Amino acid sequence: MKISKAEFINFRGLTTKGGTEEYRSVKVLDFDPNFNVIIGVNGIGKTSVLDALAIVLSRIISRVTPATDKVRRLMPSDIHLGSRFGATISVDLDFDGLDLSYSVRGNVSKDFHISRTLNGLEILGSSFDKGASQSRVNSPIAISYTVNRSSYRLPRKIMEVAIGRDAAYQGALKDKIIDYRSTVSWLLKSQALAHESPKDEYIFQTVQDAVKRFLPAFGELEADSDPPRLYIRKNGLTLGIEQLSDGERSFLSMIIDTARRLAIANPSSRNPLGEGKGVVLIDELELHLHPKWQRSSVVYLQKTFPGIQFITTTHSPFVIQTLRPGQLINLDPETYDEEYSEYSDQSIEDITEEVMGVEMPQKSERYKQMMEAAEQYFRILREEQASSPDEKEAIKRRLDELSIPFSDDPAYMALLKVERETYLGRD
């Protein structure tokens, strides 16, 4: 299951120039089957895209898997202000070689969904019903990791591990803090069975290898039941999950949680991490991560979960730098230029300036302000004419206003003073 295209009509602030009275706000996006990174200035709608996809995926997953979680609904607050026709989210999917379409539509008074037909089939109503999905080797997963993943809650007691594939979908598309109850319980069970079952041993070791691949300084991952805790070796020391940094903990949790859900959703697969399929949404992929980890995160995620389609957002040029052609989605028309659409393997400076629209990324904001002030300072000296003492004093006051913010830079101030004396004389 992979998303190939999505259309958002009157959903929050997502918009494209143009539109009719009914379709006042329309956005259409194409997606790469493997990895996607959405960029744009704050407020442009990056998180809105992920939320919209999570709403639709919750409906699809409930139809094609054993998932029993409540579906996510369109809320009145999701509808573009001023729209009299409600909001619609439509997606085109590739489902094991079969092209599907699915839409969710709602207005201020109710929320309902519609499914389209393709090639004479009622796509999501009958072709992939619950019974069919139970016999499939690979059941797709769908997960949404929001910025709240950096928060966490440790369990007070061990919970009973849910039996069946439904456990792979519980809470997967909800915006919530990380709850380690399911993770600790699953790891405890996997640890126990690893000594008895070659398959469980392989899955448990695969999770361990995934952690080490992402975090080279880390070692074995262990779970304890009294009290329920998750431990990991780091540089020879055993640390609790709560003792890790926010970046380490949030990324580690995503790896373990994705691996856990894939293993549960694909019980007959000997390699669920490699064969498992689905869609994973990640808001702010670089959250709390050092630039070194930001740069490697895309490659590691794809290597560890090759069957997963990732749709993420970022503000990091280090993440953009590692993408392949067609994997970047720029929502900001002001910064997108076809001439500079190439970003793969480009320098951080080029990506920051040409792709993300940040002027002079090599220089600090203070440096740019100093340059602008100096240019205006010299322009006043050369262009302003002081025909009277009062006009001369007015010019001096304007020059003082420009230079005072940078009075802590003696060389800069000395240059301005020399120029000032050349044109106005000594005070």
N, C-alpha and C positions, 0 to 999 in steps of 0.2 A: 504494500500500500504506500503510494507516494503521490504527493500533490503536484500537479503540473501547472495549474493556473488557478487563480482566485479572483473573484470580482466582488467588490464591496460597494454597495449602493446606499447612500445616506447613512453610513455607519460612522458615528462620532465625527471626528474632524478630517477623516480621509477624503481627499478630493483631488480632482484633476480639472484643469481649465475646461470650461464649456459645460454642457449638460442641459437637459430639458427641465420643464417644471416638475415632472415626476421624478426624473433622475438628476436631481440637482447636484448631488455629490457622488461621483463615480470614480472608483480606483480599480485598475486591473493590473495584476502582477503575474509574471511568469516565474516559475521556480525550477532550479536545477534539481535533478533527481537525487543528488548526494549531499551537497552542502550549500546553504544560503546564508548570507549575512546582510541584514537590512541596516542602512545607515541614514542619517539625516539629523538636522538640528533638533534640539529639545522641543517637544510639542508637535512635531511633524506627523506623528502617528505610528511610530515603530512598535510600541507596546500594543497599540490598538490592533495592528495586524495580527499579532500573536494571540490576543484575546479572541478576535473574530475566528481565527482558525481553530482555537480550542473549543469554541462553541459548536462549530460544525463537526469537529472530530468526535466530540462527546456523543453526538447523534449517530455518527457512522459506526463508531466502536460498539455502541449499544445494539446495533443491528447485525454486526458481522462477527461478534465475539460473545463469550459468556458473561461479559461485564454487566453488573447490576446497579452500578452507581447511577444516581440521578443525572440526567442530562443537564448541561448548562443552557440557560435561557437568555434570549435577547431581552434586555430590560429597557424601559422607557428612556433611561439615561444614555443608552447606546445609540439612540436615533438622532440623526443630525438635526439640530435646531432649525425650525422653519420648514421641515419636511412634513407634508400632509399625507404622504403615501407610505410611511414606515420605512424600515431598513431591510435590506436583503444581503445575505452573504452566500455566494455560490462558489463551489470548488469543482474542478475537474481532477480526477484521480486516475492513476494507473494501478489497477488492482490485479496483480498477477497476470499482466498482459491484457486485461480487459479494461477498456476505457469507461469510466463512470462519471456521472455528474450528480451533484447533490446541492440542495439549497435550503437555507433557513431564512424565514421571513417573519417579521413581527412589526406591530405598530404600538401605539401608546396604550391600547386597551387589551391587546392579547398577543400571544406568541404562538406561532404554529410553524410547522415545517412542511416542505414539499419535496418530493423526489421525482426526478425526471426519468423518462424511459429512453433506452438506447437499444437499437437493433431488436425492437419488439419485446424487450425484457423489462419487467418492473425491477430495476437494478437492485435497489436496496430492500425491496419488500419481500422478494422471494428467492433470488439467485444465491444470496449469501445469508440464509437464515441461521438461527441458532443451531439447529441440528447439523447443518452442513459444516458450520465452523468448528463444531466439536471434533469432527473427524479429520480436520486439516492438520498437517504436520506442523505448519507454522501459523500461529495466530498473531496477527499484527498487534503492536502496542502503540499507544499514543500517550505522551507525557508532556506536561508543561512545567518548566522550572522558572519561576518568577524571581524578582530581586529579593523576595522574602526568604529565599533558600539560605541566606547567610545567617538567619535566625534558626534556633533549634530548640527542641524539647527532649530531654532524656526521660525514659520510662521509669516509673516507680516499681513496676512489676512486669514480669514476662507475660505477654499476651499469647493466647492460643493461636497458632499459625493456621490461617485459613486454608481449607482443603479445596483444591480445584483451581482452574484457571482464572476464576473471578478475582482471586487475590492479586493478579498481575495488573488489575485496572482500578483497584480501590484508591480513591483520592488522587489519581494520576493527573487529572486535568483541572484540579482545583488550586486556587491561589492560597497557599497556606505555608506556615513555617514547617521546617523539616521535623517530622516525628519519627524517632528512631525505634519505636516499638516494633513495627513490622520488620525493620532491617535487622535489629538484634535477634529477634525470634527466628528469622529465616537463617541467619548466619549460625546460630546455635544448632539448629536442625542440620544445616549443611555440614558443620564440623563433625557432628556425631555420625552422620551417614557416610562421610567421606572415607571412613575406615572400613566400611562394609560394602559400598557400592562403587565400582569403577566410574560410573557415570557421574555420581555425586562428587566423587573425588576430582574428576576432570573439571566440573563446573566450579567447584570451590577453588581449585588451583587457577582456573582461568580468571576468576575475579581477583585473586591475589596478583596474578601477572599483570592484569589491567592497571591495578593500583601502582605497582612498581614501574610500569611503563610511563605513567603520567608523572609520578613523583619518585624519581630515582633515589632520593635520600631515605625513602621509606621502605620498611620491611614487612614482616608478617602482620596480617590483620586477624584479630581474635575478638570473640565475643564472650562475655561472662554473664552468668545468670544471677549472681548474688554479690552486689546489686547488679541489675541489668545495665551493662556498660559495653561500649565498643572501644577496643584498644588497638594501637598500632605501634610498630617499632619505627623509631626515627633516629638516625645517627647513633644506633646502639642503645637508645633509651626507649622504654615502654611508656607511651603517653595515652591518656584518655582523649576521646574525641573532643571533649570540651576544652582541652589544653592546646589544641591546634589554633592556628590563626584563622580568621574568617575565610581567607582565600583557600587555604588548605582544606578546611572543613567543608566548605560549600562545594568545591570541585570533587573532593573525595566522595561526598555524599551522592553527587550526581552519578559518578561512575558505578558505585555500589548499587544504587537504586535502579539504574537502567539495567545493569547486569541481572539483578534479582528479578525484575519484572520479565525480562526476556527468558530467563530460565523457567519461570513459572508458566509463562504463556506457551512455551514450546517443550512440554515434558518428554516428547518422543524424539527430540533432537539431541544428538551427541555433542553438538557444537552450537548451542543457542546464541552465544554472543556473535558468532560468525555468520550463522544462518538466519537468525531472527530478523524480522522486518518491522517497520513502523515509522512513525514520525515523532521526533522529539523537538519541542520548542524551548528555546533558552533565551531569556531576556538578559541583556548585558552579559555576554559571554565572558568578558574580561573582568567581571566583578571581583574586586579585591585581589586580583592576580598581578604578580610582578610581570613587567614587559617580556621577560624571558619565557614565562609560562604562557603569556598571551600569544606569543609567536608560535609556540608549539602545540597549542590546544587544538587547533583545527585538524592538523595532521594526525595527532594521537586519537582524537575522537573517531575519525574516519577509519583508522587502522583497527581500532578496538571493536567498533560496531559498524562493519562495512555494509550491512543491510539496512541501516537506519538512514532516513532522510532528516538532516538537521536544518532547522530554520531558526536563525538566531538574530539578535541585534547587537550592535556594538558602537562605541565611540573611539575604538582603538585602531590607529593606523597599523599597529603590529599585527592585529588580526587580519586586516584587509590585505596586508602584504603577502600573506600565505595563500590567498585564494587563487583559484583557477579562473580562466575566462568564463563568464556567464554565471558566476556564483555571487556577485555583488548586486544588491538592489538598493538604489539610491532614491529615496522618497523626496529629496529636496531638489526641485527644478532649478533653484537659483545657483546651486553648486555643481549641477550635472552638466558636463560639456562633452559631446561625442568625441571631440578632438583629444580629450584627456581621459577617455573611458578606460584606457589600459592601466591596470594597477598591479598585475601579477609581477612579482619580482622587482618592483620599482622601489626607489629609496623612500624612507620614511618621510623625508622633506617633500618629495614630489607628491606622495599620496596625501599628505596633510594639506598641501596647498592646492593641488589640481583636482583632487577627488573630494576632499572634505571642505574646501573653500576657506581655509585659514590663510590669511595673507602673511607673508614673511615668517614662516614657522621657525626659521633659523634664528630669529631675533625675539627677545622678550617683548611683552606689551609695553613695559616701561621704556625700552629702547625706541620703540616706534613712536611713543608719545614725545620723547626727547627730540627725535628727528622732526616730527611735525611742528613742535614748538620752535625749534631752531629755524626751520624754513619760514614760519610766520614771522619770527623775530627779524630775520634778515630782510624779509619782504617789506616790513614796516619801515625799517631803516632806509631802504632804498627808494621807497615809493611815497612815503609820507613827507609832506612839506610843512615845516614849522615856520610860519611867518611872524609869530609873536611868542613871547615868553610863555604865555598860558598854553598855547598849542604845543610848545616844546615839552612842557611839564606833563601834558596829557599823554604825549607819546611815551615819555619815560615811565609813567604809571602803567601803561599797557605792556611795556617791555618787562617791567617788574613782575606783573601778573603772570607772564609767560615763563619767566626764569625761576621764580621762587620755588615752585614744586621740585626743582632739581638742584637746589642749593647745596646738597650733600655731595655733589660731583665737582670738585675744584677745577679740573681741567675743562670741563664743559662750561662752567661759569666764567673761567678766565677767557675763553674764546669769545663768549658773548660780550664780555666787558670790553675787550679790544675792539670788536666791531662797533660797539656802541660809542666808544670814545672817538673812533675814526669819523663817525657821521655826526655826532652830537657834541663832541668835546667832553672834557672832564667835568664831572659834577662839582 
